[in-house]
């Protein structure tokens, strides 16, 4: 097994160099101030030269990291290596100044805590195990705690052994929460990146449509000019077979180009209509029709309570969010999907119900979070990692919607409730 394998994993984790350098300068300055105050102000006896040498080595390594190390982002191995060095350096200082009885021994857990927040789980476990071993060693082997003259600091063995146990418990507690919060943050960041990628692709397609319309408009005039000139040449040449075939070919190809540009313009006009304001019932009808064409399941839209039927801007967020939840209902339903629309001056609400297995109880409270899996085998066999639900919910919430998940009272299947304050929906 290679030495580097002990600190690496498949995760592509990186730590900003400035962050690590800044943390290390804080530690180094704190260490030097502490031993200086203890030795020069309190006049305690301690091996000042050895302590200063240890700190000097730390200063040199940080200068190297700050000025000689070229990469601004440190990979997991490099970050773990420097944190491991900092742990060893602090351990040597504590050995020289009282070991586990030194009040600053609690700082031994800092490298593992930093790792749990920024680095991968393997590095955190490695640093934590090393920290535990060092705590046990410093409990048994250490130089005396700095003191006045002949005065020595003595504690009962029970207290002496309780100190490393307390620090180890603190280490486990803090690294556990650091790892949990770090993993949740990484998962959410990754999911949000995928969300932004989807929106970027949608906007790119929209941009291509506008560029096609601009090209059709710009090329229309020169093509018309070519056509006029070709027809004039056709009149002048008459029945001259030597040139008439070429003229006919030129005219036919010009007409073909013109037809292509007209089609591009028509597509763009349709796209413009797609992006224009629309009644929310019409938007739902379009989405329902699109799924009816590709699915044999029965989709029904009920709009009896749709009194206001607000006109909204057809944004990518609303369209994609509604399509996502209706698509999920189609995917999980047995044969039936009911969509109900209710609107008035106060609230606009869309309910999507299906007759499928419904939401599993073990994930109901965390629906909308990325990377979740159900223990229900039926649901789990059809589901992914929860990214679709996360993306749909996030997009709709950006448009001031409130998204809730529940059980359908009629079919006992899944029910998604998407609601807006009508004033917020009209303001979009």
Secondary structure, 3 states (H helix, E strand, C coil): CCCHHHCCCCCCCEEEHHHHHHHHHHHHHHHHHHHHHHHHHCCCECCHHHHHHHHHHHHHHHHHHHHHCCCCEEEHHHHHHHHHHHHHHHHHHHHHCCHHHCHHHHHHHHHHHHHHHHCCHHHHHHHHHHHHHHHHHHHHCCCCCCECCCCCCCCCHHHHHHHHHHHHHHHHHHHHHHHHHHHHHHHHHHHHHHHHHHHHHHHHHHHHHHHHHHHHHHHHHHHHHHHHHHHHHHHHHCCCHHHHHHHHHHHHHHHHHHHHHHHHHHHHHHHHHHHCEEEHHHHHHHHHHHHHCCCCCEEEEECCCECCCCEEECCHHHHHHHHHHHHHHHHHCCCEEEEEEEECCCEEEEEEEECCCCCCCCCHHHCCCCCCCCCCHHHHHHCCCCHHHHHHHHHHHHCCCEEEEEECCCCCCEEEEEEEEHHHHHHC
